[in-house]
Amino acid sequence: MAWSNETYLIGEKVKVEGEKGFGVITRIDLPRGLVYVLFRRMREEAYPYPEAFEQGKLKCEVVHKK
């Protein structure tokens, strides 16, 4: 995957609607339109990208954009 504006999200904490704790974005698959979030106990879920952010399903806690 080429570095682009989306890569600053990788490694950031996100709050997922309907989940208790926080997750961490592990990768973004642009051709498929998916963002993968890793939760505790090594559970990884895929969400549609960028619709999940636009609909408020994922709320990112970006500290700073590089």
Secondary structure as the mmCIF struct_conf table of DSSP 4:
data_model
#
loop_
_struct_conf.conf_type_id
_struct_conf.id
_struct_conf.beg_label_comp_id
_struct_conf.beg_label_asym_id
_struct_conf.beg_label_seq_id
_struct_conf.end_label_comp_id
_struct_conf.end_label_asym_id
_struct_conf.end_label_seq_id
HELX_RH_3T_P HELX_RH_3T_P1 ASN A 5 LEU A 9
TURN_TY1_P TURN_TY1_P1 ILE A 10 GLY A 11
STRN STRN1 LYS A 13 VAL A 16
TURN_TY1_P TURN_TY1_P2 GLU A 17 GLY A 18
BEND BEND1 LYS A 20 GLY A 21
STRN STRN2 PHE A 22 ASP A 29
TURN_TY1_P TURN_TY1_P3 LEU A 30 GLY A 33
STRN STRN3 LEU A 34 PHE A 39
HELX_RH_3T_P HELX_RH_3T_P2 ARG A 40 MET A 42
STRN STRN4 ARG A 43 PRO A 48
TURN_TY1_P TURN_TY1_P4 TYR A 49 PRO A 50
HELX_RH_AL_P HELX_RH_AL_P1 GLU A 51 GLU A 54
TURN_TY1_P TURN_TY1_P5 GLN A 55 GLY A 56
BEND BEND2 LYS A 57 LYS A 57
STRN STRN5 LEU A 58 CYS A 60
#
